[in-house]
Amino acid sequence: MALKQVMEISDFLERPSIDINEVKNLFVGRGMDALEFESRRVKGQKGETQFVKIFIRGKEGSSRRKKAPTLGIIGRLGGIGARPHRIGLVSDADGAIAALATALKIVEMRGRGDVLSGDIIIATHLSPCSPIIPHEPVPFMDAPVSIGVMNR
């Protein structure tokens, strides 16, 4: 069960700004190779977001020229905050939380000797200052970049 990792990632992301090096260090500190972590800041018309990709090698995965299938996990909703309109973690953070908590659990399992067969690719984006769309009774979250940019 990954409840501990969900709680840890939720707490970690609940901040006004995200230093991507701190995110990377969280995973490297648990035994992940720094080369397995990629990030890229992308600016859109409505703001900016930080894309994160984590690659975890499996013992029988294609990265080792073997045949175990690769699993991809995408944290589609990565708007973790709506500052300055709202403070704290917002409901759209669940995609980023689920993706990063899964990555953290798999990295910790691997560190204990439980290595999955296939490779795992985990991707999400982190936006602590996502725009909102006015709506009654509660505003909707918007994305700082288009769906086309996110898919790329």
C-alpha positions as CSV (number, residue, x, y, z in Angstrom):
1,M,0.0,0.0,0.0
2,A,1.2,3.5,-0.8
3,L,-0.7,5.6,1.7
4,K,2.5,6.8,3.3
5,Q,3.9,8.0,0.0
6,V,0.6,9.7,-0.9
7,M,0.7,11.6,2.4
8,E,4.3,12.5,2.0
9,I,3.9,13.7,-1.6
10,S,0.7,15.7,-0.7
11,D,2.6,17.4,2.1
12,F,5.7,18.0,-0.1
13,L,3.6,19.7,-2.9
14,E,1.6,21.9,-0.6
15,R,3.8,25.0,-1.0
16,P,3.6,28.3,-2.9
17,S,6.4,27.4,-5.3
18,I,8.1,24.2,-6.4
19,D,11.9,23.9,-6.6
20,I,12.3,21.1,-9.1
21,N,15.7,20.2,-7.6
22,E,14.0,19.5,-4.3
23,V,11.6,17.1,-6.1
24,K,14.5,15.4,-7.8
25,N,16.5,15.2,-4.5
26,L,13.5,13.6,-2.8
27,F,13.7,10.7,-5.3
28,V,17.5,10.5,-5.5
29,G,17.6,10.4,-1.7
30,R,15.5,7.3,-1.8
31,G,17.9,5.5,-4.2
32,M,16.8,6.7,-7.6
33,D,19.6,7.4,-10.1
34,A,19.6,11.1,-11.0
35,L,19.6,10.2,-14.7
36,E,16.2,8.7,-14.3
37,F,14.7,12.1,-13.5
38,E,13.9,14.6,-16.2
39,S,12.2,18.0,-16.0
40,R,11.3,20.9,-18.2
41,R,9.7,24.2,-17.5
42,V,7.1,25.2,-20.1
43,K,5.5,28.6,-20.4
44,G,2.0,29.0,-21.9
45,Q,-0.4,31.9,-22.5
46,K,-1.9,31.4,-19.0
47,G,1.2,30.7,-17.0
48,E,3.9,28.1,-16.6
49,T,4.3,24.6,-15.4
50,Q,7.1,22.2,-14.6
51,F,6.9,18.8,-16.5
52,V,8.5,15.9,-14.7
53,K,9.3,12.5,-16.2
54,I,10.7,9.6,-14.1
55,F,12.1,6.5,-15.7
56,I,12.5,3.4,-13.5
57,R,14.3,0.4,-15.0
58,G,12.8,-3.0,-14.6
59,K,14.9,-6.1,-14.3
60,E,13.4,-7.6,-17.6
61,G,12.5,-4.3,-19.3
62,S,13.3,-3.0,-22.8
63,S,15.9,-0.7,-21.3
64,R,17.9,-3.9,-20.6
65,R,17.0,-5.3,-24.1
66,K,14.5,-7.7,-22.6
67,K,10.8,-8.3,-23.3
68,A,8.8,-7.3,-20.2
69,P,6.2,-4.7,-21.0
70,T,6.7,-1.1,-20.1
71,L,4.1,0.6,-17.8
72,G,3.3,4.3,-18.3
73,I,1.6,6.4,-15.6
74,I,0.4,9.9,-16.5
75,G,-0.6,12.4,-13.8
76,R,-2.9,14.4,-16.1
77,L,-4.1,16.9,-13.5
78,G,-1.0,18.7,-12.3
79,G,-2.5,22.0,-11.2
80,I,-1.4,21.7,-7.5
81,G,-2.4,25.3,-6.6
82,A,-4.3,28.3,-7.8
83,R,-2.2,31.1,-6.3
84,P,-2.9,34.0,-5.8
85,H,-6.6,33.2,-6.1
86,R,-6.6,30.3,-3.6
87,I,-4.0,29.1,-1.2
88,G,-3.1,25.5,-0.4
89,L,-3.3,22.3,-2.4
90,V,-6.3,22.1,-4.8
91,S,-8.4,19.1,-5.9
92,D,-6.7,19.0,-9.3
93,A,-3.5,18.1,-7.5
94,D,-4.7,14.5,-7.4
95,G,-3.1,13.5,-10.8
96,A,0.4,14.8,-9.8
97,I,0.1,13.3,-6.3
98,A,-1.0,9.8,-7.6
99,A,1.8,9.8,-10.2
100,L,4.6,11.0,-7.9
101,A,3.5,8.8,-4.9
102,T,3.5,5.8,-7.2
103,A,7.0,6.6,-8.4
104,L,8.2,7.1,-4.8
105,K,6.7,3.7,-3.8
106,I,8.3,1.9,-6.7
107,V,11.7,3.5,-6.0
108,E,11.5,2.5,-2.4
109,M,10.5,-1.0,-3.3
110,R,13.4,-1.2,-5.7
111,G,15.8,0.0,-2.9
112,R,14.6,-2.9,-0.7
113,G,15.2,-5.4,-3.5
114,D,11.7,-5.7,-5.0
115,V,12.4,-4.8,-8.6
116,L,9.5,-4.9,-11.0
117,S,9.9,-6.9,-14.3
118,G,9.1,-4.1,-16.8
119,D,10.3,-0.5,-17.0
120,I,8.0,2.2,-15.6
121,I,7.7,5.7,-17.1
122,I,5.9,8.2,-14.9
123,A,5.0,11.7,-16.1
124,T,3.1,14.6,-14.7
125,H,3.3,18.4,-14.4
126,L,3.5,20.6,-11.4
127,S,1.8,24.1,-11.4
128,P,1.4,25.8,-8.0
129,C,0.0,28.9,-9.7
130,S,-2.6,27.5,-12.1
131,P,-5.2,29.9,-13.5
132,I,-8.9,29.6,-12.6
133,I,-12.1,30.0,-14.6
134,P,-14.8,32.0,-12.8
135,H,-17.8,29.8,-12.1
136,E,-20.5,29.7,-9.4
137,P,-20.6,28.4,-6.8
138,V,-16.9,27.4,-7.1
139,P,-14.3,28.4,-9.7
140,F,-12.9,25.8,-12.0
141,M,-9.2,25.1,-12.4
142,D,-7.6,25.9,-15.7
143,A,-4.3,24.7,-17.2
144,P,-1.4,27.1,-17.8
145,V,-0.6,25.3,-21.1
146,S,-2.8,23.8,-23.8
147,I,-3.7,20.1,-23.9
148,G,-1.6,19.8,-27.1
149,V,1.5,21.0,-25.2
150,M,0.8,18.6,-22.3
151,N,0.4,15.7,-24.7
152,R,3.8,16.5,-26.3
